[in-house]
Amino acid sequence: MSQPVVTRFAPSPTGFLHIGGARTALFNWLFARHNGGKMLLRIEDTDRERSTDAAITAIIDGLDWLGLKWDGDTIYQFARAARHAEVAHGLYDKGLAYKCYATAGELTAMRDLARKEGRPPRYDGRWRDLGGTQAEADAIAEGRKAVIRLKAPKEGETVIDDKVQGRVVFPNKDLDDLVLLRSDNTPTYMLAVVVDDHDMGVTNIIRGDDHLTNAARQKQIYEALGWGVPTMAHIPLIHGQDGAKLSKRHGALGVEQYRALGFLPAALRNYLVRLGWSQGDREFFTTEEMVEAFDLAQVGRSAARFDLVKLENMNGHYMRATPDAELTRSLIETLPYIAGGEELASKLNDKLLAQLQKAMPGLKERAKTLVELLDGARFLFAARPLEMDAKALGILSKGREHLPELIARLEAVPEWNAAAAEAAVRAYAEETEAKLGQVAQPLRAALTGRGTSPGIFDVLEVLGRDESLSRLRDQTNA
């Protein structure tokens, strides 16, 4: 019976959950779910100076919002420092690691010399094979504090059989004796990752290909400890549309900022899974379809390119496909994260909620994000007399004379709905030989305070008879 699959997402809490980290989490989650396994969450907070509680909260909230629920309790790496130190000392006791007393200045000099001689800037191993007893070595060190370094193999190769990158070979001469334990008895990243992955039962490591060299070093630690090495898959990084490393100018924002920009989590999941993974030309996948289809064999080696326009288009597709009631709930839940959204949320009541849901078919046809959706719906929240934007004022300056007769025609409508309102307005336009736009545009401006809006007859129906006529009368008296 094969070992159950266990993946892990292991972010450092030194900042927000960025888009590349979110994709790594998604790939780990999909691989685990596809194989009936588990994805664990480990917060790698050993960098005490840069790790923050705010970053931890942002990471956890971002994963929750994306719908990537991990299994079991969250593991905090720093809390396991004693275990990491125990493993390092165990390697030292077995002669598989040694104490190194090189100073920071000596290490800098070693690297500078290596560069001058055209060699990789590595530690030169001077404390590795001194011979004699530890006491004699301590005496030579003259009271310096020691780090513990791994006795890495000097000859041969370290090979990573990667599920994405293929067979990757590292000559051992290019990999120096890495530090396992610092002089203050705190573990390095390399040691902590290996010990944690082993103790957590991780079977598959899926992470960015910027960790490939780390993989070689970590494999050497695994082999020194006699532990099985997890299967590794190093996925390509995400670049901008110009092929450069992804940055804020390309859209490299925190996940919480995508929420504030009005993206749906399902759309962002779908977009992220297509960054580096593909199944032919297919673009759209439900979460269930992603889980069923996801396979590392379909992850390419080339860097994926992030395109905010494509993400917006995909989000628009998801919004149009979302039932009106569900989309209304999503908008309301997102209001606290949108600029100015909290003020609008404070105005919500049963009447407004009903109007918002009734307007949703027209609103979502014209929006690609929840922010655009909210912008289109602002006429519902507006208080009388409406504040007019410049475009609305320009329209009314040319077409205000139509409003009194339109009010009379609309007052006579027996049943207030979009179709009846449209019939009344069209009849007026035909009788006056005006173009429909010449009549409808002043109506739009007077009813919404803007030059653009959902379909004007839908606006009339959603606002209702009393509110619509009151807004129109306000503008006849302006």
N, C-alpha and C positions, 0 to 999 in steps of 0.2 A: 504493500500500500504506500503510495507516494506521500511525502510530507505536505501538509496543508500550506498553501501559499500565504505568506505574510509580507506585506510591503510596509513602507513607512514614509511619512512626509516629515522632514526634519529641518524646519526653518530656523534661522538665527533671528532673535527678536531685537534687531538693531534698527528696524524701520518697518514700514507698512508691508503688507502682503502684496508684492508687485505682480505684474501680469505673468512674468515668467515663472514665478513661484506657484501661482495659481494653476498654471498649466501642468507643472510638475506634480502638484497635488492631484489634479484631475487624472493624469495618466496612471499614477499609483492607485488611485481609487478605482478606476475602471479596470485595471489589470487584476486587482484583488477581487472585485465583484465578478468579473468574467470567469475567474477560476474558483469561485466559491470560497475565497479566502478572506483575510482581514487586512485593513489598512490602519496602521497605528500612527499616532501623532507624538513627535518628540520635539520639544522646544530646546534648541541648542544654545543655552544661556550661559555658557562658560566664560564668555567675554563680559565680565561683570561691569566694566566701565561703559560699554556701549549698549548692553541689554537694558530694556526698559519695560515696565509694566504696561505702558500705553501701547508699545509695539506688540506685546503678547496679546492684549485685548483685541488689537486690530487684526491680528492673524486669526484668532479664534472666531471673531465676528465675521471676518471675510469668508472663512471656510463654511460657517453656518449659513451665511446668505447664499453662497454658491450651491448649497445643498450637498456638500461633501462631508458627510458625517463619518468620523473615524470610529474605530472600535476600541473599547476599553478606556481606561483613564489616560489623561495626558501625562506624558513622561517629561520631567524636567531634568536636563542633563547635569546641571550643577549639583543637584541633590545627590548625585551618584559619584561625586569626586573621590570619596574614600574607596569605592570599589575600583575605580580607574587606577588609583595609586597602588592598591593591593596587587593588581595585575602587573603593573610596571615593576614593582619590587620582586614579584615572583619570577619575571624574566631575568632580572638582575641576579637573583639567587641561583638561577640555573646556568649562569654564564652566557645567556643569550642577549644580554644588554650590559652596559657598562656606565660608570660614572665619568662624566666629562666636566673638566674645570675651566674650559676655555672662557676667557672674558669676552665681553662685547667688542672691545677694541681688537682683540686677536681674531675674532670671527670676521670683522670687517677687513682686516689686513689679509686674511686668507682669501676672501672673495675678490679683493682688488688684485692680488697677485694672479689668481686664476684667470681673471679677465685679461690681464696683460699678456698672459701666456696662451690665450686662446682656448682656455678650458672652461667648462661650466663652473659658475661661482658656487662651489660646494665647500662644506666643512671637510677638512683634510684627514680626519680620523686620527689625529695625533695622540689622543688619550685612549685609543682602542686597545692597543697591544703593548702597554708599557712593561708588562711583566711585574714580578714581585707581588707583595701583598697589598691589600687595600690600605693598610696603615702607611706603607711606604708611599703609595700614590697620594694619600692625604697630606703627607709631609711635603711632597713635591709641590702640592697645590698651595701651600702656604696660607691656609685658612680660607681659601676661596670656597664659595658654595657650588655644589655640583648639580648638574642636570643628569638625568638618565637617558642614554641614547640606545637605540636598537643596534645590535650587531647585524647589520644588513649584509646579505651576500655580496661579495666583491666581483665574482665571476659570473658568467652566464647571463641569463635573461629572465625578466619577470613578464609573464604573458597574461593578458586579460582577454578572455574569449567573450567578447561583448555581444549582446543580443541585438544591438543596433549598429555599432561601429565595426563589428567583425573581430578578427584576431589583431590585437594591438600589442606590439612588442616593445619592451623597454630594456635596453642594455643596463645591467646592474651597475656598471662603472659610472653611469650617469645619475645614479640614485645614492645620495650619501646616507650616513647613519642619522636618521631623523631623531629628534628629541621626543621622548615619550612623556617624561615628567620634568616639569620645570624645577628650578632650584627652590621654589617655595612649596614644593610637593603638590602643585596643581597640575592636572593633566593637560596635554596638548589636544587640539582638535583631532589629530590623526588617531591617537590612542582612544580617546573617548568615543569616537564614532564606532570603532571596531568593537570595543567592549559592549557598548550599548546595543549595537545590532546583533551581536551574539546572544547577549542575555535576553533580548526581546524576541528571539527566535525568528529574526528577519531572514527570509529565504530569497527575496528579490529586491535589489536596490535599483531604483529608477530615478535618475537625476540628470542635471545638465552636463553636457560634454566638457565643460570647463573643469570638471572633477576627474577627468581621465588620469592625469598624473597622480592625483590623490589615490585613485584606485590601485595603482601599482604599489605605492607605499603602504597602503592599508593591507594589500594582499600579503606583503612581506611580514606584517605584524600577525595576520591570521596564521601564516605558516609557522612562524616562530612559536606561537601558542598551541599549534596542533589543532586548530579549529577549522571546520569546514568553511569555505569561502562562499558567501551568497552569490547567486547569479546576478550579473550586473548588466545594466542597459543605460548607456549614456546618450541622452537625446540632444539633438541640435538646439542651439540657442535661438532666440527670436531676434530678428533684425528689423529695422525700419524698412519702409518701401524703397529707400535709396540704397539698401544693402549694408548700411552702417549699423554698428551696435545699437540696440534699442535704447533710446533715451526719452526724456520727458517730451522733447519736441516731436517724437514719433507717436506719443500716446502711452508711454511707459508710466502709467499712473498706478496708484494703489487701488486694490479692488474696491475699497470703500468709495473712491472717487468715481468709479464706473457706476456704482449705485447712485451717487449724487447726480451723475449725468443722465440718469434715467434709463439705464439698460436693465433688461430682465435677466435674472440669473440663468434661466434656461437658454436664452440666446447667447449669453457669454460662454456658457459651457459648450454649446454647439460650435461657436466660433473658435474657441481654444482647442477643441479636439481636432479641428481641421488644420491647426498650425503644426505641421510636421507629421501628421497621420492622415492617411487617406484610404478610401475604399472606392476606387475608380473616380468618376467625376461627381459622385453624390455629395451634395452640400448639406442637406438637412437630416438630422437624426434626433429622434426622441431620446431621452436618457436611457430608456430600456433598450432601444436599438443600439446605442453606443456600447452599453455593457455587453450585449450579445456579440457585437462585431469586433470589439477592440482586440487587437493583436499586435505585439511588438514587431512582428515581421513586416507590418505595413507602415512602420515609422521610418522615414527617410533619414539620410545622413546630412543633407544640406540644411542650412539655416532657414527657418521659416520667416516669412515677412509679414509684419503686422500692418494691417490696413484699416484705419479707423472708419473710412467710408464703407468698406465691406461689412464691418461690424455693425454700423448704423443700418445698412440695408437689411442685414440678417435680423436685427432687432425689430425693424419695421415689419418684416414678414411674421415674426413671432407675435407681435402685438395684434396684427390683423387676424391671426389665427386663434387668439385667446378669447374665450367667451367674455361678453361684456361685463358680467357681474364679477368675474375673476380679475379682469383687467382693472376694473374700478377699485377692487380691494388692493391690487398691487400699487396703484397710484396713491391711494390713501396711506398705505404702509410706507411709501417712499417719501411722502411729503416732509417728514422731519429732516430728511437728508438733502433736500433740494433748497437752494437759496430762496428765501422768502416763503418756503413751503409751510413753516410752522404757523405763520400768520394766517394763511389760507385754511390750514387745518382747524384753527380756532373758530372759523366761521361755519364749519360744517354742521349741518343739522339734517333732520330726516328729509326735509323738502329738497335741500341742495343735493343730498346723496341720490335721491330719486331722479332729479334733473340730470345729474352727472352721468348716471347709468343710462338714462334715456338718450343722452347726447352721444354716448360712446361710439355707436356705429359710424357716425359722421366724423367724430374726432379722430378715431384711430386710422381712418383712411388717409388722413393728411399728415400723420406724425410718424417719425422713425424712433423717437425716444419718449419716455414718460415726461421729460421736461417739455418737449414740443407738444405733447398731449395736454399737459397742464396749461401751457401757453394758449392753446386753442380754446381751453375751457374757462379762461379767466373772465369771460363775459358773464358767466354764471355767478361769480363771486362779487361782481362789481356793484357798488352802491350808487343809487341815484342822488344827484344827477351825475351821469357818467363822465369820467375824464376822457377827453378825446385825444387820440394821437394825431400827429401832423397830417397823416394821410386821410384820416377820417374827417378832419376839419376841411381839407381841400375838397373832398367829395361833397360834403354838406354845403360848402359855399356855392357849388354849382347846381346842386339838385335838391335843396331844401324845399323848394316850392312844390315838389310832388307830395310832401308828407301830409298836409291836411286832407287831401282827397284820398290818399291811401289809408289814413286813419278811418275815414268814413266808410270806405269799402270793407276794411277789416272788421270794423265794429258790426257790420251787417252779416258777417259770416255766421251761419247758424251753429255749425259744429267746428270747434277750434282744433285743426290739425294741419299738417304740412300741405296735404293735397288741397284742402279748401283755401288755405292762404295763398298757395301758388295760383289757383284758378282766379282768385280775386285780383291779384297783382297783375297777372297776364291780361286779364280783361281790361284793366285800367290802361296798361301799356298799349294794347291794340286800339282802344278808343282814342287815345291821345297821339297815336302814331309815334310813340317813343320806343326806342329799343329797350328790351327787357333789362339790360345792364344799366341803362340810364336811370331806371326806376329802382332796381334791386340794390344798387350800390349805396344810394342814400339810406335805404332801409337798413342795410348792414351797418353803416357807420353809426346811425342813430341807435341801433339796438345793441351794438357791441362796443362802440367807441373806437373801432379799429377799421382798417381798410381791408383786412382779410379775416375770414372766420369759416367755420363749417358752413354747409349749405344754408342759405338764408332762410329758406322755408322750414328747415329742421330747427333753426334757431328760434323761429316764431313758435313752433310747437313746443319746444322744450321750455322756453320761458313762460309760456302760458298767456292767455288772453290779457289778464289784468296787467302783468308786468310789461308785456310787449307794448300795449297801448300807452301805458304810463311813460315808458322810455321815449316813445315816439312823440308824445305830447310835450315832453321836456324840450325836445329839439325844435318843435314849432314855435316855442316861446323863447328860444335862445336868442 
